[in-house]
Amino acid sequence: MNSTLSAASDAADTTRPSHGVSLGEATRVWARVAALSFGGPAGQIAVMHRLLVEEKRWIGEERFLHALNYCMLLPGPEAQQLAIYIGWLLHKTKGGLIAGILFVLPGFVAILALSYIYVLLGQVPLIEGLFFGLKAAVLAIVVQAVVRVGSRALKNNVMRGIAAAAFIAIFFLDAPFPLIVLAAGIGGYLGGRSGLPQFRGGGGHGPSGGAVVHDQDTALGEQLPDHARPNLGWSLRISLALLTLWLAPVLALIVLAGPDNVFSQIASFFSQMAVVTFGGAYAVLAYVAQEAVGSFGWLRPGEMLDGLGMAETTPGPLIMVTQFVGFLAAFREAGGLNPLVAATLGAVLTTWVTFVPCFLWIFAGAPFIERLRGNRALSAALTAITAAVVGVILNLALWFAIHTLFREVRPVGTFEVPVLQSANIPALVLAAGALIAAFRFKVNMLLLLGACAVLGAAYVLIF
């Protein structure tokens, strides 16, 4: 990616930064962020806030939150996009590329290794038990995400109403997720323009703890860096380069292999996902689960939970679970290729079309967004979208619960209900224990995942 973008970035990257933070030092910090980026977007954003705002004091609280607000309005993983945005603010195009690539790389390698183990050893009782236990922990983590984001986003009855409407629309009416986000964003924007106090507030993943650092007290300062000022020529060049990197492989696959080929379907679907999946990782997973399981039949609901368990236990964005989806899809429809080779190509292709657009959204839009800090209407749109996302995450939690705790479901209109007689009692007991550990005893996420995996393995091996 770096070589393809070098021509587009040279004009913007010819001067040394005035803030005194070297690119080498920043690279080491971004590597730390990547290594510590467990726990979903909330945990990843908290890590960045602690390192960049509180510890290094490279960027101030106001600018950090403004960048976060913009990233939460974009499709795709907001934590990785925030890393790209801050990397760009500090060191222009090269800084954004380094921050974004490092954020994804450890998770990609880890999930690829786990995917090989899954397809080669998945029928081994020990491996089955580990993933059986992980599903219970993942369910508790998703429920925790509903509560965490909801407690911050649903501050008044208007926000609660938006969340309830979003849940009803996606669970009962099967409404398209992008339409829900668009409606919430428009309503929030209009509410903000009208000055309604109910639409004031921040995003659901805002940092907590630590002293507030003012922009003027940081290495970057409060003034707009020269390279961050809108430059139409640079924006067009970088956008064209990234569009080519993103869409050229997609078009080539469709033309050469045909639209029904599994690689063409992977490239097309996840490219579409990169455009329409707003609202953060958990909201994206709801959309992916609906399509990958229900429409394409690439994997089963339980396997989707296994993939989420992998993403929860490895560094990087939770949306890396899409890599596992692409891996299984290509593994099962390998055609004339060796299944493992096809699966690896499917994982690489999925990761490429999922994350290359993230660089496009930041590099094309950030110079203009930097001029909008403090815009009330934009903040109000974010507030309404975050409230809608709470309803979407609740839908995801319910979907996971139904498919984790019951062996059979039946359709009722546009939604599914569990067959009560098919309740999986061991899964119910383990999930209840995971929920108690998470909410009552505040058990660390990695410890919770590890304990549930061990208990699941013990159950399968003994019984």
Residue pairs with C-beta under 8 A, 6 or more apart in sequence:
1 97
1 101
1 245
1 356
1 359
2 94
2 97
4 241
4 244
4 245
5 93
5 97
5 238
5 241
5 242
5 245
7 237
7 241
8 93
8 234
8 237
8 238
8 240
8 241
9 92
9 93
9 94
9 97
9 238
11 233
11 234
11 237
12 92
12 93
12 227
12 231
12 234
12 238
13 91
13 92
13 93
13 94
13 227
15 226
15 227
17 90
17 91
17 92
17 225
18 225
19 58
19 90
19 219
19 220
19 221
19 225
20 219
21 56
21 58
21 90
21 91
21 219
23 91
23 94
23 95
23 98
26 58
26 87
26 90
26 91
26 95
26 98
26 99
27 98
27 102
29 51
29 52
29 56
30 83
30 87
30 98
30 99
30 102
30 103
31 102
32 51
33 44
33 47
33 48
33 51
33 83
33 99
33 102
33 103
34 102
34 103
34 105
34 106
34 315
34 316
35 106
35 315
36 47
36 315
37 43
37 44
37 47
37 79
37 103
37 106
37 107
37 315
37 316
37 317
38 44
38 312
38 313
38 314
38 315
38 445
38 446
39 46
39 312
39 445
40 141
40 145
40 281
40 282
40 312
40 318
41 77
41 78
41 79
41 205
41 280
41 281
41 317
41 318
42 145
42 148
42 149
42 205
43 445
44 79
44 317
45 68
45 78
45 79
45 82
45 205
45 206
45 207
46 207
46 208
48 64
48 79
48 82
48 83
48 86
49 64
49 207
49 210
50 207
50 210
52 58
52 59
52 64
52 86
53 59
53 60
53 61
53 64
53 207
53 210
53 213
53 218
54 210
54 211
54 213
56 219
57 213
57 217
57 218
57 219
58 86
58 90
58 218
58 219
58 220
59 86
59 89
59 90
59 215
59 218
59 219
59 220
60 213
60 214
60 215
60 216
60 217
60 218
60 220
60 222
61 207
61 212
61 213
61 214
61 215
62 214
62 215
62 373
63 89
63 215
63 220
63 222
63 373
64 86
64 207
65 202
65 203
65 206
65 207
66 369
66 370
66 372
66 373
66 374
67 82
67 85
67 86
67 89
67 366
68 78
68 82
68 203
68 205
68 206
69 202
69 203
69 378
69 379
69 382
70 85
70 365
70 366
70 369
71 78
71 79
71 81
71 82
71 85
71 362
72 78
72 203
72 204
72 205
72 279
72 280
72 382
72 385
72 386
73 185
73 278
73 378
73 381
73 382
73 385
74 81
74 278
74 358
74 361
74 365
75 273
75 274
75 275
75 276
75 277
75 278
75 357
75 361
76 274
76 277
76 284
76 319
76 354
76 355
76 357
76 358
76 361
77 280
77 281
77 284
77 317
77 318
77 319
77 355
77 358
78 205
78 280
78 281
79 103
79 205
79 281
79 317
80 100
80 103
80 104
80 316
80 317
80 355
80 358
81 100
81 358
81 361
81 362
83 99
83 100
83 102
83 103
84 96
84 97
84 99
84 100
84 103
84 358
84 359
84 362
84 363
85 96
85 362
85 366
86 99
87 95
87 96
87 97
87 98
87 99
87 100
88 95
88 96
88 99
88 228
88 362
88 363
88 366
89 95
89 220
89 225
89 228
89 366
89 370
90 220
91 98
92 227
93 238
93 363
96 359
96 362
96 363
97 359
100 355
100 358
100 359
100 362
103 316
103 317
104 316
104 317
104 320
104 351
104 355
105 316
106 314
106 315
106 316
107 311
107 314
107 315
107 316
107 317
107 320
108 316
108 320
108 323
108 347
108 351
110 310
110 314
110 315
110 316
111 310
111 311
111 314
111 316
111 320
111 321
111 323
111 324
111 347
112 323
112 327
112 344
112 347
114 310
114 314
114 324
115 310
115 323
115 324
115 327
115 328
115 343
115 347
116 340
117 127
118 127
118 131
118 306
118 310
118 324
119 327
119 328
119 331
119 339
119 340
119 343
121 127
122 128
122 131
125 460
125 461
126 457
126 460
126 461
128 460
129 453
129 456
129 457
129 458
129 459
129 460
129 461
130 453
130 456
130 457
131 306
131 309
131 453
131 456
132 426
132 427
132 430
132 456
132 457
132 459
132 460
133 430
133 452
133 453
133 454
133 455
133 456
133 457
133 459
134 305
134 306
134 309
134 312
134 313
134 449
134 452
134 453
134 456
135 302
135 305
135 306
135 309
135 404
135 427
135 456
136 404
136 427
136 430
136 431
136 433
136 434
136 452
136 456
137 309
137 312
137 434
137 448
137 449
137 451
137 452
137 453
138 305
138 308
138 309
138 312
138 400
138 449
139 305
139 397
139 400
139 401
139 404
139 405
139 431
139 434
139 435
140 431
140 434
140 435
140 437
140 438
140 448
141 312
141 438
141 445
141 448
141 449
142 282
142 393
142 396
142 397
142 400
143 397
143 435
143 438
144 438
144 439
145 282
145 393
145 397
146 390
146 393
146 394
146 397
147 439
148 204
149 204
149 205
149 386
149 389
149 390
149 393
150 163
150 204
150 390
152 202
152 203
152 204
152 206
153 159
153 163
153 201
153 203
153 204
153 383
153 386
153 387
153 389
153 390
154 160
154 163
154 387
154 390
155 201
156 198
157 198
158 191
158 196
158 198
158 199
159 198
159 201
159 383
159 384
159 387
160 387
162 184
162 187
162 384
162 387
162 388
162 391
163 387
163 388
163 390
163 391
163 394
164 391
165 388
165 391
166 180
166 184
166 387
166 388
166 389
166 390
166 391
166 392
167 391
167 392
167 394
167 395
168 391
169 175
169 180
169 391
170 177
170 180
170 286
170 391
170 392
170 395
171 395
171 398
171 415
172 413
172 414
172 415
173 414
174 414
174 415
176 276
177 276
177 277
177 278
177 279
177 283
177 286
177 287
177 392
178 276
178 277
178 278
180 388
180 391
180 392
181 278
181 279
181 385
181 388
181 389
183 388
184 384
184 385
184 387
184 388
185 381
185 384
185 385
186 381
187 384
188 199
188 380
188 381
188 382
188 383
188 384
188 385
189 377
189 378
189 380
189 381
189 384
191 198
191 199
191 380
191 384
192 199
192 200
192 376
192 377
192 378
192 379
192 380
192 381
192 383
193 376
193 377
193 380
195 376
196 380
199 380
199 383
199 384
200 376
200 379
200 380
200 383
201 379
201 383
201 386
202 379
202 382
202 383
203 382
203 383
203 386
204 280
204 386
204 389
204 390
205 280
214 222
215 221
215 222
216 222
224 370
224 371
228 366
228 367
228 370
229 367
229 370
230 367
230 368
230 371
231 367
234 367
235 363
235 364
235 367
238 363
238 364
239 360
239 363
239 364
242 356
242 357
242 359
242 360
242 363
242 364
243 360
245 356
246 271
246 274
246 352
246 353
246 356
246 357
246 360
247 271
249 267
249 349
249 352
249 353
250 264
250 267
250 268
250 271
250 353
253 261
253 263
253 264
253 267
254 264
254 267
254 268
257 263
257 264
258 264
259 265
259 268
261 335
262 329
262 330
262 333
262 335
262 342
262 346
263 330
263 345
263 346
263 349
265 296
265 329
266 326
266 329
266 330
266 346
266 349
266 350
266 353
267 349
267 353
269 291
269 292
269 296
270 322
270 326
270 349
270 350
270 353
270 354
271 353
271 357
273 284
273 287
273 288
273 322
273 354
274 353
274 354
274 357
274 358
275 357
276 287
277 283
277 284
277 287
277 288
278 385
279 385
279 386
279 388
279 389
279 392
280 389
281 317
281 318
281 319
282 318
282 389
282 392
282 393
282 396
283 389
283 392
283 393
283 396
284 319
285 308
285 318
285 319
285 321
285 396
286 392
286 393
286 395
286 396
286 399
288 304
288 321
288 322
288 325
289 301
289 304
289 396
289 399
292 298
292 299
292 304
292 325
292 329
293 299
293 300
293 301
293 304
296 329
298 325
298 328
298 329
298 332
299 307
299 325
299 328
299 329
301 399
301 403
302 403
302 404
303 328
304 321
304 325
304 403
305 400
305 403
305 404
306 324
307 321
307 324
307 325
307 328
308 318
308 321
308 400
309 449
310 320
310 321
310 324
311 317
311 318
311 319
311 320
311 321
311 324
312 318
312 445
312 449
313 446
313 449
314 320
319 354
320 351
322 350
322 351
322 354
323 347
323 350
323 351
323 354
324 347
325 350
326 346
326 347
326 349
326 350
326 351
327 343
327 344
327 346
327 347
327 350
328 343
328 346
329 346
330 342
330 343
330 345
330 346
330 347
330 349
331 339
331 340
331 342
331 343
331 346
332 339
333 342
334 341
334 342
334 343
335 342
337 345
372 378
399 416
401 431
402 409
402 416
402 417
402 418
403 409
404 424
404 427
404 431
405 418
405 423
405 424
405 427
405 428
405 431
406 418
406 419
406 420
406 422
406 423
406 424
407 419
407 422
407 423
407 424
408 418
408 419
408 422
409 416
409 417
409 418
409 419
410 416
410 417
410 419
426 459
426 463
430 452
430 455
430 456
430 459
433 452
433 455
434 448
434 452
437 443
437 448
437 451
438 448
443 451
